[in-house]
Amino acid sequence: MIVISPRWCGEWVGDVPAATALALGIAPDRRPSETMIRRLLQALDPDQLTQAVGAWLATRSATTPSPARRAIAVDGKTLRGSRTTDTTARHVLAACDQATGVALASTDVDGKASEISRFGPLLDQIGDLRGTVITADALHCRREHVAYLAERGAHWVLPVKANQPSLHAQLAGLPWRAVPHAARDTDRGHGRREIRSLKILTISTGIDFPHAAQALQIRRRGRRLDQPKRFTTETVYAITDLRVHQARPAQLAGWIRGHWSIENKVHWVRDVTYDEDRSQIRTGTGPQVMAALGNAAIGALRTAGITNIAAANRHHARDSTRPLALLGIT
């Protein structure tokens, strides 16, 4: 378990051989102290840092095979360690590539309710969205968001929940019983077995939402393996502007699952592997900068084809030349 912090960075810089320091542009006899590193990190602009990291990661992943249509998940995360006795914890909104789990953009939000206002500025950090599929949680199923995505040439798949009661009622009232399953799969893991099914209806009238072309019903029925007779069932509705000829049912199901998987690919790694919630960085832009550096570390490993981030951290910690090779520093 690693806590990314100025102290950890200061200790690492102080321990590396002179050759490694020189490769990083650091004079071996004048290495920066923890205090200097801390002040630097707290003064950086986190949005500009994330844009620079995202652009660099894009060049690394450009040579790897990509799906026919790129999907980006927009999701928020609270930085619990940034909470103080007088202030609430900082909250960031990030855009992650579903296929690789790489964070492409990130922005600070002023309270979780402000995620809505940061949706556009977040995606403005990504140069070209044409043809890209954007997924987000139900908070972002909003007219102004789909209007923005239409202007950028992007598509979307958005869940609809109780925060949109009228739209949710319209979707729930569709004749789903008469609709056959478009996709169905079974998953087993973490002591559970889950059956997921997807039904799709082309929308012609009756749904009051701009650009909506298809409605989706996702039903998840699961049980714990040690309690075979106890089932839980969840039904979720979603809408998309993608038409039948633009996306197969399996693709739609994959993008919906891909959005949920961001919790495991990014948030879980930052919480568990990097122990982000124990970070004591609270001053200035420090919390957002450290979150951006965590995303950068994960992204660098992901684009190198690494899936076990914890093992990779241990591997690179054993030899100071390995991180340089990973980052292409010679």
C-alpha positions as CSV (number, residue, x, y, z in Angstrom):
1,M,0.0,0.0,0.0
2,I,1.4,3.4,-1.0
3,V,0.4,6.9,0.0
4,I,1.4,9.3,-2.7
5,S,2.6,12.3,-0.8
6,P,5.3,15.0,-0.8
7,R,7.1,13.1,2.0
8,W,7.2,10.0,-0.1
9,C,8.4,12.0,-3.1
10,G,11.1,13.7,-1.0
11,E,12.3,10.4,0.4
12,W,12.5,8.9,-3.0
13,V,14.4,11.8,-4.5
14,G,16.8,11.7,-1.5
15,D,17.5,8.0,-1.9
16,V,17.9,7.6,-5.7
17,P,21.4,7.3,-7.2
18,A,23.1,10.3,-8.6
19,A,22.6,9.0,-12.2
20,T,18.9,8.8,-11.7
21,A,18.8,12.3,-10.2
22,L,20.7,13.7,-13.2
23,A,18.3,11.9,-15.6
24,L,15.5,13.8,-13.9
25,G,17.4,17.1,-14.3
26,I,18.2,17.3,-10.6
27,A,21.7,18.2,-9.3
28,P,22.7,15.3,-7.1
29,D,24.2,17.7,-4.5
30,R,21.1,20.0,-4.5
31,R,18.1,17.8,-4.3
32,P,14.7,19.4,-3.5
33,S,13.5,18.9,0.1
34,E,10.1,17.6,1.1
35,T,9.0,21.2,1.9
36,M,10.0,22.5,-1.5
37,I,8.2,19.6,-3.3
38,R,5.1,20.2,-1.1
39,R,5.0,23.9,-1.9
40,L,5.4,23.2,-5.6
41,L,2.6,20.7,-5.7
42,Q,0.3,23.0,-3.8
43,A,0.9,25.8,-6.2
44,L,0.3,23.9,-9.5
45,D,-2.9,24.4,-11.6
46,P,-4.5,20.9,-11.4
47,D,-6.5,21.4,-14.6
48,Q,-3.4,22.3,-16.6
49,L,-1.5,19.4,-15.1
50,T,-4.3,17.0,-16.0
51,Q,-4.4,18.3,-19.5
52,A,-0.7,17.9,-19.9
53,V,-0.8,14.4,-18.5
54,G,-3.8,13.5,-20.6
55,A,-2.0,14.7,-23.8
56,W,1.1,12.7,-22.9
57,L,-0.9,9.5,-22.2
58,A,-2.8,9.9,-25.5
59,T,0.5,9.7,-27.3
60,R,1.4,6.5,-25.4
61,S,-2.0,4.8,-26.1
62,A,-2.2,5.9,-29.8
63,T,-0.3,2.8,-30.9
64,T,-2.4,0.3,-29.0
65,P,-5.4,-1.3,-30.6
66,S,-8.7,0.6,-29.8
67,P,-12.3,-0.4,-30.2
68,A,-14.3,0.8,-33.2
69,R,-15.9,3.6,-31.1
70,R,-14.2,5.1,-28.1
71,A,-16.2,5.3,-24.9
72,I,-15.4,7.8,-22.1
73,A,-16.9,7.6,-18.6
74,V,-17.6,10.8,-16.7
75,D,-17.6,10.1,-12.9
76,G,-17.0,12.0,-9.7
77,K,-15.0,11.2,-6.6
78,T,-14.7,12.7,-3.2
79,L,-11.1,13.2,-1.8
80,R,-12.0,12.2,1.8
81,G,-8.5,12.9,3.1
82,S,-8.8,16.6,2.2
83,R,-11.6,17.1,4.8
84,T,-10.7,19.4,7.7
85,T,-12.6,20.4,10.9
86,D,-13.7,23.6,9.1
87,T,-14.2,22.5,5.5
88,T,-15.8,19.6,3.6
89,A,-13.8,17.2,1.5
90,R,-12.8,18.3,-2.0
91,H,-14.6,16.7,-4.9
92,V,-13.2,16.1,-8.4
93,L,-14.9,15.1,-11.7
94,A,-12.9,13.0,-14.1
95,A,-13.3,11.6,-17.6
96,C,-11.8,8.1,-18.1
97,D,-11.3,6.0,-21.2
98,Q,-13.4,2.9,-20.6
99,A,-11.1,0.6,-22.5
100,T,-7.9,1.4,-20.7
101,G,-9.0,3.0,-17.4
102,V,-6.8,6.0,-18.2
103,A,-8.0,9.4,-16.8
104,L,-8.1,11.8,-19.8
105,A,-9.3,14.9,-17.9
106,S,-10.1,16.0,-14.4
107,T,-11.5,19.2,-12.8
108,D,-12.3,20.4,-9.3
109,V,-15.9,21.0,-8.3
110,D,-17.2,23.2,-5.5
111,G,-19.4,20.7,-3.7
112,K,-20.8,17.6,-5.3
113,A,-24.0,19.4,-6.5
114,S,-21.7,21.4,-8.8
115,E,-20.8,18.4,-10.9
116,I,-23.5,19.6,-13.3
117,S,-21.8,22.9,-14.0
118,R,-18.4,21.3,-14.5
119,F,-19.5,18.7,-17.1
120,G,-18.7,21.0,-20.1
121,P,-15.5,22.4,-18.8
122,L,-14.3,18.9,-18.0
123,L,-14.9,17.6,-21.5
124,D,-13.5,20.8,-23.0
125,Q,-10.1,19.5,-21.9
126,I,-10.4,16.7,-24.5
127,G,-9.6,17.9,-28.0
128,D,-11.8,15.7,-30.3
129,L,-15.0,14.0,-29.2
130,R,-16.5,13.3,-32.6
131,G,-18.0,9.8,-32.7
132,T,-17.1,9.2,-29.0
133,V,-19.7,7.7,-26.7
134,I,-20.0,9.5,-23.3
135,T,-21.4,7.7,-20.3
136,A,-22.2,9.3,-17.0
137,D,-24.4,8.7,-13.9
138,A,-28.0,9.8,-13.7
139,L,-27.1,13.3,-12.4
140,H,-25.9,14.2,-15.8
141,C,-29.0,13.1,-17.7
142,R,-29.8,16.7,-18.6
143,R,-30.9,18.6,-21.7
144,E,-28.0,21.1,-21.6
145,H,-25.5,18.2,-21.4
146,V,-26.8,16.4,-24.4
147,A,-27.0,19.7,-26.3
148,Y,-23.3,20.2,-25.5
149,L,-22.4,16.7,-26.7
150,A,-24.4,17.2,-29.9
151,E,-22.3,20.4,-30.6
152,R,-19.1,18.4,-30.0
153,G,-20.3,15.6,-32.3
154,A,-20.3,13.0,-29.5
155,H,-22.9,10.4,-28.6
156,W,-24.2,9.4,-25.2
157,V,-25.7,6.6,-23.1
158,L,-27.3,8.0,-19.8
159,P,-29.2,6.2,-17.0
160,V,-32.5,7.7,-15.8
161,K,-33.4,7.5,-12.2
162,A,-35.6,9.2,-9.6
163,N,-34.0,12.6,-10.0
164,Q,-36.0,12.7,-13.4
165,P,-39.3,11.4,-12.2
166,S,-41.4,12.3,-15.3
167,L,-38.8,10.8,-17.7
168,H,-38.3,7.8,-15.5
169,A,-42.1,7.2,-15.4
170,Q,-42.2,7.4,-19.2
171,L,-39.5,4.8,-19.6
172,A,-41.0,2.5,-17.0
173,G,-44.3,2.7,-18.8
174,L,-43.0,1.4,-22.1
175,P,-44.3,-2.1,-23.2
176,W,-41.2,-3.9,-21.9
177,R,-43.0,-7.3,-21.4
178,A,-43.4,-7.6,-25.2
179,V,-39.8,-6.8,-25.9
180,P,-37.4,-9.8,-26.3
181,H,-33.9,-9.7,-24.7
182,A,-31.3,-8.0,-26.9
183,A,-28.4,-9.2,-24.8
184,R,-28.0,-11.4,-21.8
185,D,-24.9,-12.5,-19.9
186,T,-23.8,-14.1,-16.6
187,D,-20.9,-13.0,-14.4
188,R,-19.4,-14.6,-11.4
189,G,-17.0,-13.0,-9.0
190,H,-16.5,-11.6,-5.4
191,G,-18.7,-14.4,-4.1
192,R,-21.6,-13.5,-6.3
193,R,-23.3,-14.7,-9.4
194,E,-25.2,-12.1,-11.5
195,I,-27.4,-12.4,-14.6
196,R,-27.7,-9.2,-16.6
197,S,-30.2,-8.7,-19.4
198,L,-30.8,-5.9,-21.8
199,K,-33.9,-4.9,-23.7
200,I,-34.0,-2.1,-26.3
201,L,-36.9,-0.1,-27.8
202,T,-36.6,2.4,-30.6
203,I,-38.2,5.7,-29.5
204,S,-40.6,7.4,-31.9
205,T,-43.0,9.3,-29.6
206,G,-43.8,9.6,-25.9
207,I,-40.3,10.3,-24.5
208,D,-39.7,13.9,-23.6
209,F,-36.0,14.2,-24.0
210,P,-34.0,15.8,-26.9
211,H,-32.2,13.5,-29.4
212,A,-33.3,10.3,-27.6
213,A,-33.3,7.5,-30.2
214,Q,-33.5,4.3,-28.1
215,A,-34.6,3.4,-24.6
216,L,-32.9,0.6,-22.6
217,Q,-34.0,-1.5,-19.8
218,I,-31.1,-3.2,-17.9
219,R,-32.1,-5.8,-15.3
220,R,-29.5,-7.3,-12.9
221,R,-30.5,-10.4,-10.9
222,G,-27.9,-11.7,-8.5
223,R,-27.3,-13.9,-5.5
224,R,-24.4,-14.7,-3.1
225,L,-22.9,-18.1,-3.8
226,D,-23.2,-19.0,-0.1
227,Q,-26.9,-18.0,-0.1
228,P,-28.3,-19.6,-3.3
229,K,-32.0,-19.0,-2.5
230,R,-31.7,-15.3,-1.8
231,F,-31.9,-13.2,-5.0
232,T,-31.7,-9.4,-5.5
233,T,-33.1,-7.8,-8.6
234,E,-32.4,-4.3,-9.9
235,T,-34.0,-2.6,-12.9
236,V,-32.3,0.4,-14.5
237,Y,-33.5,2.5,-17.4
238,A,-31.3,4.4,-19.8
239,I,-31.6,6.4,-23.0
240,T,-29.2,7.0,-25.9
241,D,-29.0,9.1,-29.0
242,L,-27.4,6.1,-30.9
243,R,-29.7,4.5,-33.5
244,V,-30.0,0.9,-34.3
245,H,-27.6,1.0,-37.2
246,Q,-25.0,2.9,-35.1
247,A,-24.5,0.4,-32.2
248,R,-25.2,-3.2,-31.6
249,P,-27.0,-4.4,-28.4
250,A,-23.7,-6.0,-27.2
251,Q,-21.9,-2.7,-27.6
252,L,-24.6,-0.8,-25.6
253,A,-24.4,-3.4,-22.8
254,G,-20.6,-3.2,-22.9
255,W,-20.6,0.6,-22.5
256,I,-23.0,0.5,-19.6
257,R,-20.9,-2.2,-17.8
258,G,-17.8,-0.2,-18.8
259,H,-19.0,2.8,-16.9
260,W,-19.6,0.8,-13.8
261,S,-16.1,-0.7,-14.2
262,I,-14.4,2.7,-13.7
263,E,-15.0,2.3,-10.0
264,N,-12.7,-0.8,-10.1
265,K,-10.2,0.5,-12.7
266,V,-9.6,3.9,-11.2
267,H,-11.4,4.8,-7.9
268,W,-10.7,1.5,-6.2
269,V,-7.0,1.6,-7.1
270,R,-6.7,5.1,-5.8
271,D,-8.6,4.3,-2.6
272,V,-6.9,0.9,-1.9
273,T,-3.6,0.7,-3.7
274,Y,-2.6,4.3,-3.2
275,D,-4.5,4.7,0.0
276,E,-5.7,8.2,-1.1
277,D,-8.0,8.8,1.7
278,R,-5.1,8.9,4.2
279,S,-3.4,11.7,2.3
280,Q,-2.8,14.7,4.5
281,I,-2.6,17.2,1.6
282,R,-5.2,19.9,2.2
283,T,-3.7,23.3,1.4
284,G,-4.3,25.1,-1.9
285,T,-4.7,23.0,-5.0
286,G,-2.8,20.2,-3.3
287,P,-5.6,17.6,-3.1
288,Q,-6.5,17.9,-6.8
289,V,-2.9,17.9,-7.9
290,M,-2.2,14.7,-5.9
291,A,-5.3,13.1,-7.4
292,A,-4.0,14.1,-10.9
293,L,-0.6,12.5,-10.1
294,G,-2.4,9.4,-8.9
295,N,-4.3,9.2,-12.2
296,A,-1.1,9.8,-14.1
297,A,0.6,6.9,-12.3
298,I,-2.3,4.6,-13.0
299,G,-2.4,5.8,-16.6
300,A,1.3,5.2,-17.2
301,L,1.0,1.6,-16.0
302,R,-2.3,0.9,-17.8
303,T,-0.9,2.2,-21.2
304,A,2.1,-0.1,-20.7
305,G,-0.3,-3.1,-20.6
306,I,-0.1,-3.6,-16.8
307,T,-3.3,-4.7,-15.0
308,N,-2.0,-5.4,-11.5
309,I,-1.2,-1.9,-10.3
310,A,-0.1,-3.0,-6.8
311,A,2.4,-5.5,-8.1
312,A,3.7,-3.0,-10.6
313,N,4.2,-0.4,-7.9
314,R,6.4,-2.9,-5.9
315,H,8.3,-3.8,-9.1
316,H,9.1,-0.2,-9.9
317,A,10.0,0.7,-6.2
318,R,12.7,-1.9,-6.1
319,D,14.8,-0.2,-8.8
320,S,14.9,3.6,-9.4
321,T,15.7,3.1,-13.1
322,R,12.5,1.2,-13.8
323,P,10.2,4.3,-13.4
324,L,12.4,6.2,-15.8
325,A,12.1,3.4,-18.4
326,L,8.3,3.4,-17.9
327,L,8.2,7.2,-18.5
328,G,10.6,7.0,-21.4
329,I,13.3,9.1,-19.6
330,T,16.8,8.1,-20.6
